[in-house]
């Protein structure tokens, strides 16, 4: 295979695929407009934070100390405290869905606090466990901060109580958008790569245009590279949109090196493109290809990669399956690059895994695209 002839055929095929992609308005809409929609939807419409958490406050101790402690709840934009006269009324609100939590300050709170063992009761609505856990953290944080301020004003730790030092690394704002938006890059790269390219060879088989290529000098590798090139460009454009939105629209910190973020993202895009072509070559049907791509790439990338759920909380079998997904390794890598910076052991490990996936998938796609009608 001579070099000039290879390049000539590759350029001609790439031009053909580019013109075909530009004529296919549906793919262009999915490739360019859908990622923008996902960016806005996940950035603005989806959040794991709870704002305006309704807390019914039962203040049985009317001392200034108790009132000052509870006043800390009003300083949190995530909580909406409401004073109620009795625990029975607070319980009624909880049962009616009018309160997410009940904070009860007992009548002997001030006296016990002076003795170094002040306690309050927090009752959470467990219908939504995630919301309950989040509100618990907000209430604990607000009360701890208020107690610390009171101790500082008193010149020490008030009443000999225990002071809890709370600190959060990498996400100081406690904003779920900071880890949703980097994860969105994984979903967009998966969508552009596996889902769109899974239709390419299948469409050629359905239209009968692939057979015409078999009478030409075109080789399988040239066909694979030509089909990857246009969608690699589309993916690069979508990656740029994601990075711009993360930096200037959602103000997500980008502590890692930008070239490494871009390079690792393009590497994962290549893996997704190769997976899509492999699916397309195996199924030979656009409908089947789209369904297989959805079930084997996009849905696992959303549900099993750590984007929504922490993989450490999954059953061991599901966790093992998640480790076989390229998206899982890229998800951990991109979040590390955004939030923690250039941690080279993770960069080298995950990039090596993604490179291995790319080589294997391209080889399998090349085998499926061999010039045979089987």
C-alpha positions as CSV (number, residue, x, y, z in Angstrom):
1,X,0.0,0.0,0.0
2,X,1.8,3.1,-1.2
3,X,1.7,6.3,0.9
4,X,0.4,8.7,-1.8
5,X,-2.3,6.4,-3.0
6,X,-3.4,5.8,0.6
7,X,-3.6,9.6,1.3
8,X,-5.4,10.2,-2.0
9,X,-8.1,7.7,-1.2
10,X,-8.4,8.8,2.4
11,X,-8.8,12.5,1.5
12,X,-11.5,11.6,-1.1
13,X,-13.4,9.4,1.3
14,X,-13.2,12.1,4.0
15,X,-14.6,14.7,1.6
16,X,-17.4,12.2,0.8
17,X,-18.2,11.6,4.4
18,X,-18.1,15.3,5.3
19,X,-20.5,16.2,2.5
20,X,-22.8,13.3,3.5
21,X,-22.7,14.5,7.2
22,X,-23.6,18.1,6.2
23,X,-26.5,16.9,4.1
24,X,-27.9,14.9,7.0
25,X,-29.6,17.6,9.0
26,X,-30.8,15.2,11.6
27,X,-27.3,14.2,12.6
28,X,-26.1,17.8,12.6
29,X,-29.0,18.8,14.9
30,X,-28.2,15.9,17.3
31,X,-24.5,16.6,17.1
32,X,-24.5,20.4,17.6
33,X,-27.8,21.4,19.2
34,X,-28.4,18.5,21.6
35,X,-25.1,19.0,23.5
36,X,-26.1,22.7,24.0
37,X,-29.4,21.6,25.4
38,X,-27.7,19.1,27.7
39,X,-25.3,21.7,28.9
40,X,-28.2,24.1,29.8
41,X,-30.4,21.3,31.2
42,X,-27.7,19.8,33.5
43,X,-26.1,23.1,34.4
44,X,-29.3,25.0,35.3
45,X,-32.1,22.4,35.5
46,X,-30.6,19.6,37.5
47,X,-29.0,20.0,40.9
48,X,-28.4,17.8,43.9
49,X,-28.5,20.8,46.2
50,X,-31.7,21.5,48.2
51,X,-32.7,25.1,48.4
52,X,-35.4,26.3,50.7
53,X,-35.5,23.2,52.9
54,X,-38.5,23.6,55.2
55,X,-37.5,23.1,58.8
56,X,-40.1,23.3,61.5
57,X,-38.4,24.7,64.7
58,X,-39.9,23.8,68.1
59,X,-38.2,26.1,70.5
60,X,-39.2,24.9,74.0
61,X,-36.3,26.8,75.6
62,X,-36.9,30.5,75.1
63,X,-33.5,31.6,76.5
64,X,-31.3,34.0,74.5
65,X,-28.8,31.2,74.0
66,X,-31.3,28.9,72.4
67,X,-32.8,31.6,70.3
68,X,-29.3,32.7,69.1
69,X,-28.5,29.1,68.1
70,X,-31.6,28.7,66.1
71,X,-31.1,32.1,64.4
72,X,-28.2,30.4,62.6
73,X,-30.7,28.6,60.4
74,X,-32.0,31.8,59.0
75,X,-28.5,32.7,57.7
76,X,-28.5,29.7,55.3
77,X,-29.9,30.2,51.8
78,X,-30.6,26.5,51.7
79,X,-33.0,26.4,54.7
80,X,-36.4,28.0,55.3
81,X,-37.0,27.7,59.1
82,X,-40.5,28.1,60.5
83,X,-41.3,28.5,64.2
84,X,-44.1,26.3,65.4
85,X,-45.7,26.3,68.9
86,X,-45.4,22.6,69.6
87,X,-43.9,19.3,68.5
88,X,-47.4,18.0,67.7
89,X,-47.9,20.9,65.2
90,X,-44.5,20.1,63.7
91,X,-45.4,16.4,63.4
92,X,-48.6,17.4,61.6
93,X,-46.6,19.5,59.1
94,X,-44.2,16.6,58.5
95,X,-47.0,14.2,57.8
96,X,-48.7,16.7,55.5
97,X,-45.5,17.2,53.5
98,X,-45.2,20.8,54.7
99,X,-41.9,20.3,56.4
100,X,-38.7,18.4,55.5
101,X,-37.3,18.3,59.0
102,X,-38.1,19.2,62.6
103,X,-35.6,20.8,64.9
104,X,-36.6,20.5,68.6
105,X,-34.7,22.5,71.2
106,X,-35.6,21.0,74.6
107,X,-36.6,23.1,77.6
108,X,-33.3,22.3,79.4
109,X,-31.0,23.1,76.5
110,X,-29.3,26.2,78.0
111,X,-28.7,24.5,81.3
112,X,-27.2,21.4,79.8
113,X,-25.2,23.5,77.4
114,X,-23.6,25.3,80.3
115,X,-22.7,21.9,81.7
116,X,-21.1,21.0,78.4
117,X,-23.7,18.6,77.0
118,X,-26.3,20.7,75.2
119,X,-28.4,18.7,72.8
120,X,-31.1,19.3,70.2
121,X,-33.3,16.8,68.3
122,X,-33.4,16.7,64.5
123,X,-36.2,14.7,62.9
124,X,-35.9,14.2,59.1
125,X,-38.5,13.3,56.5
126,X,-37.1,10.0,55.1
127,X,-39.4,9.8,52.1
128,X,-36.6,11.2,50.0
129,X,-33.4,9.9,51.6
130,X,-31.1,12.1,49.5
131,X,-33.0,15.3,50.4
132,X,-33.0,14.2,54.0
133,X,-29.3,13.6,54.1
134,X,-28.6,16.9,52.4
135,X,-30.8,18.9,54.8
136,X,-29.2,17.2,57.8
137,X,-25.8,18.4,56.6
138,X,-27.2,22.0,56.1
139,X,-28.8,22.0,59.6
140,X,-25.7,20.6,61.3
141,X,-23.4,23.1,59.4
142,X,-25.6,26.1,60.3
143,X,-25.9,25.2,64.0
144,X,-22.2,24.4,64.3
145,X,-21.2,27.7,62.6
146,X,-23.6,29.6,64.9
147,X,-22.2,27.9,68.0
148,X,-18.7,28.7,66.9
149,X,-19.5,32.4,66.5
150,X,-21.1,32.4,70.0
151,X,-17.9,30.8,71.4
152,X,-15.7,33.3,69.6
153,X,-17.7,36.2,71.0
154,X,-17.4,34.7,74.5
155,X,-13.6,34.4,74.0
156,X,-13.5,30.6,73.9
157,X,-15.6,27.5,73.7
158,X,-19.0,28.3,75.3
159,X,-20.1,26.0,78.1
160,X,-17.2,23.6,77.5
161,X,-19.1,22.2,74.5
162,X,-17.4,20.2,71.7
163,X,-16.4,22.3,68.7
164,X,-16.6,20.5,65.3
165,X,-14.2,21.7,62.7
166,X,-15.8,21.1,59.3
167,X,-13.9,21.4,56.0
168,X,-14.7,20.3,52.4
169,X,-11.9,19.7,49.9
170,X,-12.1,20.4,46.2
171,X,-15.7,21.7,46.2
172,X,-15.5,24.5,48.8
173,X,-18.9,25.9,47.7
174,X,-20.7,22.6,48.1
175,X,-22.2,23.2,44.7
176,X,-23.4,20.1,42.8
177,X,-22.9,21.9,39.5
178,X,-19.2,21.7,40.0
179,X,-19.2,17.9,39.5
180,X,-22.3,17.7,37.2
181,X,-20.7,19.9,34.5
182,X,-17.4,17.9,34.1
183,X,-19.4,14.7,34.0
184,X,-21.5,16.2,31.3
185,X,-18.4,16.2,29.0
186,X,-18.4,12.4,29.3
187,X,-22.1,12.2,28.2
188,X,-21.6,14.6,25.3
189,X,-18.5,12.7,24.0
190,X,-20.4,9.4,24.4
191,X,-23.4,10.8,22.5
192,X,-21.4,12.2,19.6
193,X,-19.1,9.2,19.5
194,X,-21.0,6.0,20.1
195,X,-24.6,7.0,19.3
196,X,-24.1,9.0,16.1
197,X,-21.4,6.9,14.5
198,X,-23.3,3.7,15.3
199,X,-25.6,4.7,12.4
200,X,-22.9,5.3,9.8
201,X,-22.0,1.9,8.4
202,X,-25.5,0.6,9.2
203,X,-26.9,3.3,7.0
204,X,-24.5,2.4,4.2
205,X,-25.7,-1.2,4.5
206,X,-29.4,-0.3,4.4
207,X,-28.9,2.1,1.4
208,X,-26.8,-0.4,-0.5
209,X,-24.0,2.2,-1.0
210,X,-21.4,0.1,0.9
211,X,-21.4,-2.6,-1.8
212,X,-20.3,0.0,-4.4
213,X,-17.2,0.7,-2.3
214,X,-16.2,-2.9,-2.6
215,X,-15.4,-2.5,-6.3
216,X,-13.0,0.4,-5.6
217,X,-9.4,0.2,-4.2
218,X,-10.7,1.5,-0.9
219,X,-9.3,-0.4,2.1
220,X,-11.1,-1.0,5.4
221,X,-8.7,1.2,7.4
222,X,-9.2,4.1,5.0
223,X,-13.0,3.7,5.3
224,X,-12.8,3.7,9.1
225,X,-10.6,6.8,9.3
226,X,-12.7,8.7,6.8
227,X,-15.8,8.0,8.7
228,X,-14.2,9.0,12.0
229,X,-12.8,12.3,10.8
230,X,-16.0,14.4,10.4
231,X,-17.4,13.3,13.7
232,X,-14.1,13.9,15.4
233,X,-14.4,17.6,14.3
234,X,-18.0,17.7,15.6
235,X,-16.9,16.2,18.9
236,X,-14.1,18.8,19.2
237,X,-16.6,21.6,18.7
238,X,-18.9,20.2,21.3
239,X,-15.9,19.8,23.7
240,X,-15.1,23.5,23.2
241,X,-18.7,24.4,24.0
242,X,-18.6,22.3,27.2
243,X,-15.4,23.9,28.4
244,X,-16.6,27.4,27.6
245,X,-19.9,26.8,29.5
246,X,-18.0,25.3,32.4
247,X,-15.6,28.2,32.7
248,X,-17.7,31.3,32.0
249,X,-21.3,30.2,32.3
250,X,-21.2,28.0,35.4
251,X,-17.9,29.2,36.9
252,X,-16.7,25.7,37.5
253,X,-13.0,25.7,38.6
254,X,-10.6,24.2,36.1
255,X,-7.6,23.3,38.2
256,X,-5.9,20.9,35.8
257,X,-3.9,21.7,32.7
258,X,-6.1,22.7,29.8
259,X,-4.1,20.7,27.2
260,X,-4.4,17.6,29.4
261,X,-8.1,18.1,29.7
262,X,-8.5,18.5,26.0
263,X,-6.2,15.7,25.1
264,X,-7.8,13.2,27.4
265,X,-11.3,14.2,26.2
266,X,-10.3,13.7,22.6
267,X,-8.8,10.3,23.5
268,X,-12.2,9.3,25.0
269,X,-14.0,10.7,22.0
270,X,-11.9,8.4,19.8
271,X,-12.8,5.5,22.0
272,X,-16.5,6.4,21.6
273,X,-16.2,6.8,17.9
274,X,-14.6,3.4,17.5
275,X,-17.2,1.8,19.7
276,X,-20.0,3.4,17.5
277,X,-18.4,2.1,14.3
278,X,-18.0,-1.4,15.8
279,X,-21.7,-1.4,16.8
280,X,-22.6,-0.2,13.3
281,X,-20.6,-2.8,11.6
282,X,-22.1,-5.7,13.7
283,X,-25.7,-4.7,13.6
284,X,-26.0,-3.5,9.9
285,X,-29.4,-1.9,10.8
286,X,-29.9,1.8,11.9
287,X,-32.6,0.9,14.3
288,X,-30.7,-1.9,15.9
289,X,-27.5,0.1,16.0
290,X,-29.2,3.0,17.8
291,X,-30.7,0.7,20.4
292,X,-27.5,-1.2,21.0
293,X,-25.6,2.1,21.3
294,X,-28.1,3.5,23.7
295,X,-28.0,0.4,25.9
296,X,-24.2,-0.2,25.8
297,X,-22.8,3.3,25.8
298,X,-25.0,6.3,26.7
299,X,-27.2,4.7,29.4
300,X,-24.2,3.0,31.2
301,X,-22.2,6.2,30.9
302,X,-25.0,8.0,32.7
303,X,-26.0,5.4,35.3
304,X,-22.8,3.3,36.0
305,X,-19.8,5.6,35.5
306,X,-20.2,7.6,38.7
307,X,-22.0,10.6,37.0
308,X,-25.1,10.2,39.1
309,X,-24.3,7.5,41.7
310,X,-21.1,6.8,43.6
311,X,-19.8,3.5,42.2
312,X,-18.5,2.6,45.7
313,X,-22.1,2.3,46.9
314,X,-23.0,-0.2,44.2
315,X,-23.1,-4.0,44.6
316,X,-19.8,-5.7,43.9
317,X,-21.1,-7.2,40.6
318,X,-22.4,-3.9,39.3
319,X,-19.2,-2.2,40.4
320,X,-17.2,-4.8,38.5
321,X,-19.3,-4.2,35.4
322,X,-18.8,-0.4,35.7
323,X,-15.0,-0.9,35.7
324,X,-15.3,-2.4,32.2
325,X,-16.8,0.8,30.8
326,X,-14.4,3.3,29.3
327,X,-16.8,6.1,30.6
328,X,-16.1,5.1,34.2
329,X,-12.3,5.7,33.8
330,X,-12.8,9.0,31.9
331,X,-15.4,10.2,34.4
332,X,-13.0,9.8,37.3
333,X,-10.2,11.4,35.2
334,X,-12.1,14.5,34.1
335,X,-13.5,15.2,37.6
336,X,-10.0,14.9,39.0
337,X,-8.6,17.3,36.4
338,X,-11.3,19.8,37.0
339,X,-11.6,19.7,40.8
340,X,-8.2,18.5,42.1
341,X,-5.7,19.4,39.3
342,X,-3.0,17.4,37.5
343,X,-2.7,14.2,39.6
344,X,-0.3,12.3,37.3
345,X,-0.8,8.7,38.7
346,X,-4.5,9.0,37.7
347,X,-3.8,10.7,34.4
348,X,-1.3,8.1,33.3
349,X,-3.4,5.2,34.5
350,X,-6.7,6.3,33.0
351,X,-5.1,7.5,29.7
352,X,-3.3,4.2,29.3
353,X,-6.6,2.3,29.8
354,X,-8.4,4.6,27.3
355,X,-5.6,4.1,24.8
356,X,-5.9,0.3,25.1
357,X,-9.7,0.6,24.5
358,X,-9.1,2.8,21.4
359,X,-6.6,0.3,19.9
360,X,-8.8,-2.7,20.6
361,X,-12.0,-1.1,19.4
362,X,-10.5,0.3,16.2
363,X,-9.0,-3.1,15.4
364,X,-12.4,-4.8,15.9
365,X,-14.1,-2.1,13.8
366,X,-11.5,-2.6,11.1
367,X,-12.2,-6.3,11.1
368,X,-16.0,-5.7,10.8
369,X,-15.5,-3.3,7.9
370,X,-13.5,-5.8,5.8
371,X,-14.4,-5.9,2.1
372,X,-16.8,-8.8,2.3
373,X,-20.5,-9.2,1.9
374,X,-20.6,-12.3,4.2
